[in-house]
Amino acid sequence: MDIFGVATTSADAEVIAENLDTYLAIGFKKPVVIFNNRDLMKDIPYSAIVAIDKLKKIGEQGVINNMVQKGINKSQASDYLKFVMDMKPDATVKTIISYLEKSGFGREYYRFEPTLARSFSYSQGPIWEIIIEDYETGSVGGGERYDGMMKRLTGLDIPATGIAFGFDRTVEAADQLNLIPEELTKTKALVTIFAPDLLENSIKVACDLRENKINTELYPNENAKLDKQLKYADKKGIPYVLIIGPEEVKESKVVLKNLKTKEQTKTTIENVISLVK
């Protein structure tokens, strides 16, 4: 989610609130937004900001050593790090906190993190990352205001703020925390194609099942023999197979085969939906 054309901090806060709503809607119990204001670091050189952004990975001494390697005096490096660690919320950060409170989020969902640096050269103003407290790999998304980048890209003064979600990490976290329902990840029924001239009938049956939220596959090759299709379903662990031959078409019925029990019955699609769902 991004907001363009609005320069006020309320726009950043709205994006952050939407980010929390998104992760709560997915089912995460402990999404937390950590945020800072990059403008608080305006007197810190960019090379130092990049080093400070690694604090959680390499520790305080590692950050100082990293700055020294970049040509910063050790004493000055220590001062930079201390300055950032001692930073307090400014008016921008307080506006975000107030907005989140008014949006119904308790303090367990957000916190000011002075050492959060978001070391992208285009980051400015409010910066934030989303973490899942039960997921230790890292943040699942990060955002910032990027007015300057929009100016460089377009030549126009277009205020902009938004987030980039980490899709892979979000899915991994959801999987680790058992938030992905099994029925959404496993096919429950395979609709076979008895013959090429009956493909249209199989497509209609597959559509009927999908409209009723039954995870359904339609075998992709209308020229494949029925035995091959049944073996495909068995190999993939698909519990139900539907067969629509000429006789079934005439009777407006289908053959439902349970691959676990090996039982099969000829019935209506309405009955199949109630049995498989």
N, C-alpha and C positions, 0 to 999 in steps of 0.2 A: 504494500500500500504506500502510495506517495501522494503528497499534496503540493500542488503548484500554485504560485501566485499569492501566497499568504506568508508574510514575513514575521508574524507574531509567534511567540513561543507557544501559544495555544494550539497552533497547527502541529508542532512537534509533539505536544502532549496528547493530542487526539490520535496521532499515529501510534504512539506508545500504548494508549488505552486500547486501541483496536488490536494491536499485537497481542496484548494479554488476553483479550476476548477470544482471539483466534485460537490460542493454545489451550485455553480453558475449554473451548468448544470441541477441540480434538479429544479432550479427555484428560489432559495433564492436570494433576492435582497441585503441583508446586512450580508453576512457571514464575520466574522472577526476572524483572527488568532491572538491570544495573545501569546507571546513567551518570553523566558528567556534562560539563560545559567546556568544550575545547578552548573557548575564549579565555578561560581562566589560565591557560597556558601560553598566552600570547607573548610573554617575555621569555619563554623557554625555546631554545633552538630546535628545529625539526629533528635533527639527529639525536638529540636528547629525548625527545618525545617518542621516537621509534624505540629507543632502548627501554624507556620506562614502560612501554606497552608490553614488554616481555617479563615484567616483574613476577607474575605468578609462575612462570616457567623456569626462570633462572635465579630468582631471589634478589635481594637488595645488593649484595656484593657483585653478583653477576651483572646487574644493571650498571653499576658504577664501572666495572671493568669494561663493559661494552662501550660506555661513553668514552672512557680513556682510549680505547682502541680507535675511536673515531676522532681523536685529537683533542678531546676536552680535558682540561686540567682536572686531576683527581679531586682536589678540594672543591672546584666548581661543580663537578659531577655530583658530589655528595650534597652540595647545596641545592642543586636542581631537584634531586630526588626528595630531599627533606621538604622543600617548598611544596612539591606536588602532594606528598603524603599528608601535609598539614592543611591543605586547601579545605575551605568550608563552603557550604552551599551559598551561591549568590542569588540574586533576584530571579535569574532564569531558572535555576534549579528549583527554587522555592515555588515558582509558578507551576512547574511540572508536578511537583509534589501535591500542591493544592488542587490541581486539575484531577489528578488520580484519586485523591481523597473524595472529591465531589462526584467522581464517576463510580464510587462504591468499592474501590480497591483498598484493602487494609494494608498496613505496612509490611506484611509478610510477602506481598507481591512486588515490592520495589525497594531499592535502596540507592543512596548516593554513593558512588565509588570514585574517590578522587584520583586514583591511579589508572582508571580506565582512560586510555588515550586514543583508541581507534586511529592507528598510525597511518591512515591513508592521507596523502597530501591534500586531497580536496575536502577532508572533513573540517567542519567548522560549527560553531554554536553547539546546540544540544547533540550529544552522542550517546548511544545506548547499545546494549546487547541483551539478548534473551538467553537465560540459562534455565535448565531443568535441574532442580536440586538433586533428583535421584539419578541423573545421567551425568557421568563424570568425564566424558570425552571432551566437552567444551561447549561453547555457546552454539545455539541453534539458529541464530539470526543476529544481524547487527544493522544499526541505522545511524543516520546523522543528517544534519542540514548541509546542503551542497549548493548554495547560491552562487558561489564563485565558479564552480565547475560549469553551471548552466550559462554563466556570462561568457566563459571562455569558449564553450561549444556553440552558442547561438549569437553572441554579441549583444544579447538583450539582458536587461535586468529582470530575471524571472526567479523569485524566491522559490526554493524547493526543499522538501524534506521527505525522507522515506526510509524504508528498510529493505534489505535483501535477506530473504529467508534461506536458511541452509536446508534444502529439501532432503538431501541424503541423511544428514544428522537428525532431522526431525523424524523421518521414517524409522531410522535406527533406534532413536529414543522411544518412539511409540511401540516398536517391536519389543524392545527390552522390557518395557513396562506393561506388556500384554494389553495394549490399547487397540490393536488391530484385530477386529472380530474374525474368527476362523471362517465364517460364512462369506466374508468379503474376499478371502484369499484363496478359497478352494472351490472349484467347480462342483456343483451339486448334480447337474444333469448334462448329458450329452445327447443332442438331437442328431440322429444318424440320417443319412441320405440313401434311401432304398435304391433309387435309380435316378439318373440325370433328369428325366422328365418329371420327377416328383420333388425336385429341388425347391420349387416355390412353396409346396406344402410344408416342407421341413423348415423353411425360413419363417413361415407364419407361426408354426408351433414354437420355435425358438423365441420369436418376438413376444408371444403370449406369456411365456415363462418369465422373460426378462421384465416385462411390464408389471409382473407380480413379484418383483424383487428376488427372483430365484436365479442364482449365478449359473448361467447356462452357456455351453459351448455348442456351436454348430460345426459338425465335421467339415473341414475346409476343402475336401476333394470329393466332388459328386461322382467321380468315376471309380472310387475305391470300393472294394468288395465289403459287404456287410461284416463279414468275419474280421476283417482288418480293423474296422471301426470299433467293433466290440473289444478287440484286444487292446486298442489304443486307450479306451476308457478304463479297462481293467488295469493297465500299466500305470495310468495316471491316478488311480484310486478314486475315480469318479463313481459315486454309488449308484446312480440311476442312468439308464439309457432309454431313449424313446425311439421307437421304430414306426415309421409311417409308410406302409406298403399300399398297393392298389386296393386291397380289401378294406384297409382302415380308412382310406380316403372316401370310399363309397359309403362307409358307415359313419363318417365324421367322428372316428375314434382313433386312438393310438395304442400301441403296445408299450407298456411300461415294464421294464426289466430291472429287477433289483440285483445288482452284480454281487452283493454280499451273500444274499440268501439263494440266489439263482432262480428265484420265483419271478414269474411274469404274468401280466394280466392285460386284457384288452379293455380299455375304459375311455371315458371322455377326457378332454384336456382339462375341464373344470375339476374333475376328480383327481387328476394328476397333480394339479396345483395344490390342492388341499393335502394330498399325501406327501408331496416332496417338500413343501414349504416349511 
